[in-house]
C-alpha cells in the first residue's frame, strides 16, 4: 500500500490483534471496512467522519451529524462531504478556484470575529442603557431601548480605558486642566501612540450630567457629523467613570474670548464675531434641517461654542439635545432644561420644545457677540441683569443702536453691519415663536455679514421685540426664569 495506511495498520496491529486491513488505494476506503473494535479503530472512524457498518446496520443520522461537526476533517485533509463528492468536471473547477467548505468556514469565522468585536465595543453602551431603563418610567425604558437599537453596532467612537486617559493627562494633572463647571472638569491630553492632542471631559459622579445625558451625548456626537459640530473621539466608563474624549479645540470657547477676557487679551474683532456667529448658525442648520430626525440642541450658549485655531465655531455638549417632533407633531413636550437667560419664553412657561426654541437661544448668543454682555449678569443694576430685557427698549430707538455695540470694539465696525446684526438678533428674539426666522435664513444673512467686503443696505433696522413676557418688570428670582423653569447648566 502507498499512502498513510501502512503506519495506521502498524498502530492497529500492535494494539489490537483482531484487526486485519485489506489492501486499498487510500486510507478512506479501508477505514470504512474496519471491523468492530474498542481500541484506536473507533477514533480513526470518527476522524474520517464515516458511518459505521457493523452487522449490516448504520449509525443514526444524529450521531453522524455530531461526528461531522466535532471532527470536520480526515487524514486526507478533506471533510466527509468532500470525500463523498464525485470528482466531476464541475467539482474539479470548484476546487481549482478554491471554493471549498474550508473557505466558507474561514469567511464564517471572520464574520463571527467582526461581530464579536462590535458587540464588545458596545457592551458599555448597553449597560448604560440598562441603568437608564431600570431607573425610569416605562416610557423611558422604551426610549432607552430605541436609543440602543439605533446606536448598536453603529457607534464609530473608540472605547478608551481609564489607564489610557490617565496616562494621556498625566494622571489628570491640574497643569492640564482647561476648565471646570457643574458637569466636571476638562483636561488637555496627549496620546503618544497616535500622536494626537485630545480634550478629556471627566464628569463628576454626582454632577449635573447624569447617565442619561452622558449616553445622549455619546450617541448624538457619534451619529451626527458636520464641520461645525465638535468631533467625539471616544468615551470611557471604566471604574465607575463617565469620561468623554473630544478633538482638542486650541482657542477654547467663545465665552473665554468674549466674556472672560484677561487684561492682556485682545478682544474679538467685528468680523471674527460674525464669523463665529455664522459658524454656530451652520451647525444649528445641520441639526434642524439636515439631520433625520431633526435634533433640537436646547443648550446653545457662549460656553458651548468652541473655537479651533482659525476661530471656526463648533457646537459642543449635546447632553441636553432632544430629537425633534416627527410626523404631524409640532413640538416636543419635555421637562424644562437649559441655562438662565437663554430659554425661549414659550419653552420656559409651558415646556413645549420646538426648533424655534433654539432660534431664540441663537438670538441671545448673537446679542452677546454684538454687545459683549452676558445673558445673565448679576453685577449689573437690576433692570440690566437680563440681557434681552436690557436690549428690548433699545431696539425701539434707532439712535440708541450704537450704544448696544461692545465698547471693546472701539467703534471699529461698520455701522450698517451693526444695524443688520441687531436686526437678525431681534427677529430671533421675537416672543411669538412663529415670528422667528428659519435657521437657513439666518445663515444666509450672516454669511454676507461675515464677508469683510459686504456693504449692507441702509434701510435695515431691528424689529421691536415686545409682548407680555418682555414688557413686564421682573428679576431673576421670579418663576419665569427661576428654579422652576430653567436649570442652571454651566
KOLZAVEX-248718 format. One line per 2 residues: number of its first residue (from 1); for each residue z negated, x, y negated of C-alpha. Coordinates in Angstrom, 1 decimal. Example, Ala and Ser with C-alpha at 12.3 -4.5 7.8 and 13.67 -1.06 7.14 Angstrom:
! KOLZAVEX-248718
1	-7.8/12.3/4.5 | -7.1/13.7/1.1
//
This chain:
! KOLZAVEX-248718
1	0.0/0.0/0.0 | 0.7/1.1/-3.5
3	-1.5/-0.3/-6.3 | -5.3/-0.8/-6.6
5	-5.6/-2.4/-3.1 | -6.5/0.9/-1.5
7	-9.7/1.6/-3.4 | -10.7/-2.1/-3.2
9	-10.1/-2.0/0.6 | -12.3/1.1/0.9
11	-15.2/-0.5/-1.0 | -15.0/-3.6/1.1
13	-14.8/-1.7/4.3 | -18.0/0.2/3.5
15	-19.9/-2.9/2.5 | -18.6/-5.5/4.9
17	-17.0/-4.6/8.3 | -15.7/-8.1/8.8
19	-13.1/-7.8/6.0 | -9.5/-6.9/7.1
21	-6.9/-6.6/4.4 | -3.2/-7.4/5.1
23	-0.5/-5.3/3.5 | 0.7/-6.6/0.1
25	2.6/-5.6/-2.9 | 0.0/-6.5/-5.5
27	-3.8/-6.9/-5.4 | -3.5/-10.6/-6.3
29	-1.7/-11.6/-3.1 | -4.2/-10.1/-0.7
31	-7.3/-11.2/-2.7 | -6.1/-14.8/-2.1
33	-6.1/-14.3/1.6 | -9.6/-12.8/1.8
35	-11.9/-14.5/4.4 | -15.3/-15.9/3.6
37	-17.7/-13.2/2.7 | -21.1/-12.9/0.9
39	-20.6/-9.4/-0.5 | -18.2/-7.9/-3.0
41	-15.2/-10.0/-1.9 | -16.7/-13.0/-3.7
43	-16.8/-11.4/-7.1 | -13.3/-10.0/-6.5
45	-12.0/-13.5/-6.1 | -13.9/-14.6/-9.2
47	-12.5/-11.7/-11.3 | -8.9/-12.7/-10.5
49	-9.7/-16.4/-11.2 | -8.2/-17.6/-7.9
51	-9.1/-20.6/-5.9 | -11.0/-20.1/-2.7
53	-9.3/-21.2/0.5 | -11.9/-21.5/3.3
55	-11.3/-23.6/6.3 | -8.3/-25.2/4.5
57	-10.5/-26.5/1.6 | -10.1/-25.6/-2.1
59	-12.9/-25.3/-4.6 | -13.5/-28.1/-7.0
61	-11.5/-28.2/-10.2 | -14.6/-27.9/-12.4
63	-15.7/-24.7/-10.6 | -12.2/-23.2/-11.1
65	-12.3/-24.0/-14.8 | -15.7/-22.3/-15.1
67	-14.3/-19.3/-13.3 | -11.3/-19.1/-15.7
69	-13.5/-19.4/-18.7 | -16.0/-16.9/-17.5
71	-13.8/-14.1/-16.4 | -10.4/-14.7/-18.0
73	-8.5/-11.6/-16.6 | -8.0/-9.9/-13.3
75	-7.3/-6.3/-12.3 | -3.7/-6.5/-13.3
77	-4.6/-7.3/-16.9 | -3.3/-10.9/-16.7
79	-5.1/-14.3/-16.9 | -4.8/-16.6/-13.9
81	-2.3/-18.7/-15.8 | -0.1/-15.7/-16.5
83	-0.3/-14.6/-12.9 | 0.8/-18.0/-11.6
85	3.6/-18.4/-14.3 | 7.0/-17.9/-12.7
87	8.9/-14.9/-14.0 | 11.8/-16.8/-15.6
89	14.0/-15.5/-18.4 | 12.0/-17.6/-20.9
91	8.8/-16.1/-19.6 | 10.2/-12.6/-20.0
93	11.3/-13.4/-23.5 | 7.8/-14.7/-24.4
95	6.1/-11.5/-23.0 | 8.6/-9.3/-24.7
97	7.9/-11.0/-28.1 | 4.1/-10.7/-27.4
99	3.5/-14.4/-27.3 | 0.8/-14.4/-24.7
101	-2.6/-16.1/-24.3 | -4.3/-12.9/-25.3
103	-2.5/-13.0/-28.6 | -3.7/-16.6/-29.1
105	-7.2/-15.6/-28.2 | -7.1/-12.9/-30.9
107	-6.0/-15.4/-33.5 | -8.7/-17.8/-32.5
109	-11.3/-15.0/-32.7 | -10.1/-14.1/-36.2
111	-10.2/-17.7/-37.4 | -13.7/-18.1/-36.0
113	-14.9/-14.9/-37.7 | -13.5/-16.0/-41.1
115	-15.1/-19.4/-40.7 | -18.5/-17.9/-39.8
117	-18.3/-15.6/-42.9 | -17.6/-18.5/-45.2
119	-20.3/-20.5/-43.6 | -22.8/-17.7/-44.0
121	-21.8/-17.3/-47.7 | -22.6/-21.0/-48.4
123	-25.9/-21.2/-46.4 | -27.9/-20.5/-49.5
125	-26.0/-23.1/-51.4 | -26.6/-25.7/-48.7
127	-30.3/-25.0/-48.7 | -30.4/-25.6/-52.5
129	-28.6/-28.9/-52.0 | -31.1/-29.9/-49.3
131	-34.0/-29.2/-51.6 | -32.5/-31.4/-54.3
133	-31.7/-34.2/-51.9 | -35.2/-34.2/-50.4
135	-36.9/-34.3/-53.9 | -34.9/-37.1/-55.5
137	-33.8/-40.7/-55.0 | -31.2/-41.9/-52.5
139	-28.6/-41.8/-55.3 | -29.5/-38.2/-56.0
141	-29.2/-37.4/-52.3 | -25.7/-39.0/-52.2
143	-24.7/-36.9/-55.3 | -26.1/-33.7/-53.6
145	-24.0/-34.4/-50.5 | -20.9/-34.9/-52.7
147	-21.6/-31.6/-54.5 | -21.9/-29.8/-51.2
149	-18.7/-31.5/-49.9 | -16.7/-30.3/-53.0
151	-18.2/-26.9/-53.1 | -18.5/-26.0/-49.4
153	-16.2/-23.1/-48.5 | -14.6/-23.2/-52.0
155	-17.1/-21.0/-53.8 | -15.4/-17.7/-54.7
157	-18.6/-16.3/-56.3 | -20.3/-13.4/-54.5
159	-23.8/-13.7/-52.9 | -25.9/-10.8/-54.2
161	-29.1/-9.5/-52.5 | -32.2/-9.1/-54.6
163	-32.2/-5.4/-53.9 | -28.7/-5.0/-55.3
165	-29.6/-6.7/-58.6 | -32.9/-4.8/-58.8
167	-31.0/-1.5/-58.5 | -28.4/-2.7/-61.0
169	-31.0/-3.5/-63.6 | -33.4/-0.6/-62.9
171	-36.0/-3.0/-61.4 | -35.4/-5.4/-64.2
173	-36.5/-2.9/-66.8 | -37.4/-4.0/-70.3
175	-35.0/-1.4/-71.6 | -32.1/-3.5/-70.1
177	-33.4/-6.8/-71.5 | -30.7/-8.6/-73.5
179	-32.6/-11.8/-74.4 | -35.0/-14.4/-73.1
181	-35.8/-18.1/-73.6 | -37.3/-21.2/-71.9
183	-35.0/-20.6/-68.9 | -35.9/-17.0/-68.2
185	-34.5/-13.6/-69.1 | -31.1/-12.0/-69.2
187	-30.7/-8.3/-68.3 | -27.8/-5.8/-68.6
189	-26.9/-4.3/-65.2 | -24.5/-1.8/-63.7
191	-23.1/-2.0/-60.1 | -22.2/1.6/-59.1
193	-20.1/0.5/-56.1 | -17.6/-1.5/-58.2
195	-18.3/0.4/-61.5 | -18.8/-2.9/-63.4
197	-21.2/-3.9/-66.1 | -22.9/-7.3/-65.5
199	-25.3/-9.7/-67.1 | -28.1/-10.8/-64.8
201	-29.8/-14.1/-65.7 | -33.2/-14.3/-63.9
203	-34.5/-17.8/-64.1 | -38.3/-18.4/-64.3
205	-39.6/-20.2/-61.2 | -41.5/-22.6/-63.4
207	-38.9/-22.5/-66.3 | -36.8/-25.3/-67.8
209	-33.9/-24.7/-65.5 | -34.7/-26.1/-62.0
211	-32.9/-26.1/-58.7 | -30.5/-28.9/-59.7
213	-29.4/-27.1/-62.9 | -29.0/-23.8/-61.0
215	-26.8/-25.5/-58.4 | -24.7/-27.3/-61.0
217	-24.1/-24.1/-62.9 | -23.0/-22.2/-59.7
219	-20.6/-25.0/-58.8 | -19.2/-25.6/-62.2
221	-18.5/-22.0/-63.1 | -17.2/-21.3/-59.6
223	-14.7/-24.1/-59.6 | -13.7/-24.0/-63.3
225	-11.7/-21.1/-64.7 | -10.5/-20.5/-68.2
227	-10.3/-17.6/-70.7 | -12.8/-19.4/-72.9
229	-15.4/-20.0/-70.2 | -17.7/-17.2/-69.1
231	-17.0/-15.9/-65.6 | -19.7/-16.3/-63.0
233	-19.5/-13.3/-60.6 | -22.2/-14.4/-58.2
235	-25.7/-15.6/-57.6 | -28.9/-14.7/-55.6
237	-31.6/-17.0/-54.1 | -33.5/-14.4/-52.0
239	-37.3/-14.1/-52.2 | -37.6/-17.5/-53.9
241	-35.5/-16.2/-56.8 | -32.8/-18.0/-58.8
243	-30.5/-15.4/-60.3 | -27.0/-15.8/-61.8
245	-24.7/-12.9/-62.4 | -22.1/-13.1/-65.2
247	-19.4/-10.9/-66.7 | -21.0/-8.8/-69.4
249	-20.3/-10.0/-73.0 | -21.0/-6.9/-75.2
251	-21.4/-8.8/-78.5 | -24.0/-11.3/-77.3
253	-24.0/-14.8/-78.7 | -22.8/-16.5/-81.9
255	-26.5/-17.0/-82.7 | -27.1/-13.2/-82.7
257	-24.3/-12.7/-85.4 | -24.8/-15.8/-87.4
259	-28.4/-16.9/-87.4 | -30.5/-13.9/-86.2
261	-28.9/-11.2/-88.3 | -30.8/-7.9/-88.8
263	-30.9/-6.4/-92.3 | -28.3/-3.7/-91.2
265	-26.0/-6.2/-89.5 | -22.6/-7.1/-91.0
267	-22.1/-10.9/-91.5 | -19.2/-12.5/-89.8
269	-16.1/-12.8/-91.9 | -14.5/-16.2/-92.6
271	-11.5/-15.6/-90.3 | -13.8/-14.3/-87.5
273	-15.8/-17.6/-87.8 | -12.7/-19.6/-87.5
275	-11.5/-17.5/-84.5 | -14.9/-18.3/-82.8
277	-14.5/-22.0/-83.6 | -11.0/-22.3/-82.1
279	-12.1/-20.3/-79.0 | -15.0/-22.7/-78.4
281	-12.8/-25.7/-79.0 | -10.2/-24.4/-76.5
283	-13.0/-24.1/-73.8 | -14.1/-27.6/-74.6
285	-10.5/-28.8/-74.4 | -10.1/-27.4/-70.9
287	-13.3/-29.2/-69.8 | -12.3/-32.5/-71.3
289	-8.5/-32.7/-70.8 | -7.6/-30.3/-68.0
291	-10.4/-30.3/-65.5 | -10.2/-33.1/-63.0
293	-12.5/-34.9/-63.1 | -13.3/-34.1/-66.7
295	-16.6/-32.3/-67.5 | -19.0/-33.1/-70.3
297	-20.6/-29.9/-71.4 | -23.7/-31.6/-73.0
299	-25.3/-28.5/-74.4 | -22.9/-26.9/-76.9
301	-24.8/-24.8/-79.4 | -24.6/-21.3/-81.0
303	-26.7/-19.6/-78.4 | -24.4/-20.8/-75.6
305	-21.2/-19.4/-77.1 | -20.9/-15.8/-76.0
307	-18.6/-13.2/-77.6 | -16.6/-10.4/-76.0
309	-15.7/-7.1/-77.6 | -12.9/-8.8/-79.8
311	-15.1/-11.8/-80.9 | -13.3/-14.1/-78.4
313	-15.6/-17.1/-77.7 | -16.6/-18.1/-74.2
315	-18.8/-21.1/-73.3 | -21.8/-20.3/-71.1
317	-24.8/-22.0/-69.5 | -23.5/-25.1/-67.6
319	-26.8/-26.2/-66.2 | -26.7/-29.5/-68.0
321	-23.0/-30.2/-67.6 | -22.0/-33.6/-66.1
323	-18.8/-34.9/-64.5 | -17.3/-37.3/-66.9
325	-16.5/-41.0/-66.3 | -13.6/-41.8/-64.0
327	-11.6/-44.9/-63.5 | -12.4/-47.8/-65.7
329	-15.8/-46.4/-66.8 | -16.1/-45.5/-70.5
331	-19.3/-43.5/-70.3 | -21.9/-41.9/-68.0
333	-25.5/-43.2/-68.3 | -28.0/-40.4/-67.8
335	-31.3/-39.1/-69.0 | -31.0/-37.6/-72.4
337	-30.9/-33.9/-72.3 | -29.8/-31.3/-74.8
339	-31.1/-29.5/-77.9 | -32.7/-30.8/-81.1
341	-30.2/-31.1/-83.8 | -27.1/-31.2/-81.6
343	-27.5/-34.6/-79.8 | -25.0/-37.3/-80.8
345	-26.6/-40.4/-82.3 | -25.4/-42.9/-79.6
347	-26.4/-40.5/-76.8 | -29.9/-39.8/-78.3
349	-30.6/-43.5/-78.7 | -29.0/-45.1/-75.6
351	-28.4/-42.3/-73.0 | -24.7/-43.2/-72.9
353	-22.8/-39.9/-72.5 | -19.1/-39.5/-73.3
355	-16.7/-36.7/-74.2 | -17.3/-37.8/-77.8
357	-20.9/-36.6/-77.5 | -19.5/-33.1/-77.0
359	-17.3/-33.6/-80.1 | -20.4/-34.3/-82.2
361	-22.1/-31.1/-80.9 | -19.0/-29.2/-81.8
363	-19.1/-30.6/-85.3 | -22.7/-29.3/-85.7
365	-21.7/-25.8/-84.4 | -18.7/-25.7/-86.8
367	-21.0/-26.7/-89.7 | -23.4/-23.8/-88.6
369	-20.4/-21.4/-88.8 | -19.5/-22.6/-92.3
371	-22.9/-22.8/-93.8 | -24.8/-20.1/-91.9
373	-27.7/-22.5/-91.4 | -29.4/-23.5/-88.2
375	-29.1/-27.0/-86.7 | -32.8/-27.3/-87.0
377	-34.8/-25.1/-89.4 | -38.5/-25.9/-89.8
379	-38.8/-23.2/-92.5 | -36.7/-25.3/-94.9
381	-38.0/-28.2/-97.0 | -38.5/-31.5/-95.1
383	-35.2/-33.0/-96.3 | -33.2/-29.9/-95.3
385	-34.7/-29.2/-91.9 | -31.9/-31.1/-90.0
387	-28.5/-29.5/-90.9 | -26.5/-32.7/-90.6
389	-28.8/-34.7/-92.8 | -28.8/-32.0/-95.4
391	-24.9/-31.9/-95.4 | -24.4/-35.7/-95.4
393	-24.8/-36.3/-99.2 | -22.9/-33.1/-100.0
395	-19.8/-34.4/-98.1 | -19.6/-37.2/-100.7
397	-19.2/-34.9/-103.7 | -16.2/-32.6/-103.8
399	-17.8/-30.5/-106.5 | -20.6/-29.5/-104.1
401	-18.3/-28.3/-101.2 | -18.6/-24.7/-102.5
403	-22.5/-24.9/-102.1 | -22.1/-25.5/-98.4
405	-20.5/-22.1/-97.7 | -22.7/-19.4/-96.3
407	-24.0/-17.2/-99.2 | -23.4/-14.1/-97.0
409	-19.7/-14.7/-97.2 | -20.0/-13.7/-100.9
411	-17.1/-16.1/-101.8 | -14.7/-14.1/-99.6
413	-13.0/-17.2/-98.1 | -10.0/-19.4/-99.1
415	-11.3/-22.5/-100.9 | -8.6/-24.7/-99.3
417	-9.6/-23.3/-95.9 | -13.3/-24.2/-96.6
419	-12.3/-27.8/-97.5 | -10.3/-28.2/-94.4
421	-13.0/-26.7/-92.1 | -15.5/-29.1/-93.7
423	-13.1/-32.0/-93.2 | -12.8/-31.2/-89.5
425	-16.6/-30.9/-89.2 | -17.2/-34.2/-91.0
427	-14.7/-36.0/-88.7 | -16.6/-34.7/-85.6
429	-19.9/-35.8/-87.1 | -19.0/-39.5/-87.6
431	-21.7/-41.9/-86.4 | -19.2/-44.1/-84.6
433	-18.1/-42.2/-81.5 | -14.6/-43.9/-81.6
435	-14.1/-42.5/-85.1 | -14.3/-38.9/-83.9
437	-11.1/-36.9/-83.1 | -10.0/-35.7/-79.7
439	-10.7/-32.1/-79.0 | -7.0/-31.3/-78.7
441	-6.5/-32.4/-82.3 | -9.4/-30.2/-83.3
443	-7.9/-27.3/-81.6 | -4.6/-27.8/-83.4
445	-6.2/-27.9/-86.8 | -8.5/-24.9/-86.2
447	-5.6/-22.8/-84.8 | -4.0/-23.0/-88.3
449	-7.3/-22.1/-90.0 | -7.8/-19.1/-87.8
451	-4.4/-17.7/-89.0 | -5.0/-15.4/-92.0
453	-1.6/-16.3/-93.4 | -2.1/-20.0/-93.3
455	-2.2/-21.8/-96.6 | -3.8/-25.3/-96.3
457	-2.5/-28.2/-98.4 | -4.5/-29.2/-101.5
459	-5.2/-32.9/-100.6 | -7.5/-32.3/-97.6
461	-11.1/-33.5/-98.3 | -14.1/-34.1/-95.9
463	-14.8/-37.7/-95.0 | -18.2/-39.0/-96.0
465	-20.5/-39.4/-93.0 | -22.8/-42.4/-93.3
467	-24.4/-45.2/-91.3 | -27.9/-46.2/-90.4
469	-28.5/-43.0/-88.5 | -27.7/-40.8/-91.4
471	-28.8/-42.9/-94.4 | -32.4/-43.2/-93.4
473	-35.1/-40.6/-94.1 | -37.0/-39.2/-91.1
475	-38.5/-36.0/-89.9 | -38.4/-34.1/-86.6
477	-41.4/-36.0/-85.3 | -39.7/-39.3/-85.2
479	-38.5/-40.7/-81.8 | -34.7/-40.4/-82.7
481	-34.8/-36.7/-82.4 | -38.1/-36.2/-80.8
483	-39.5/-35.7/-77.4 | -38.2/-39.0/-76.0
485	-34.6/-38.3/-77.0 | -33.6/-34.6/-76.6
487	-35.4/-31.9/-74.7 | -35.6/-28.5/-76.4
489	-33.5/-26.3/-74.2 | -33.4/-22.9/-75.8
//
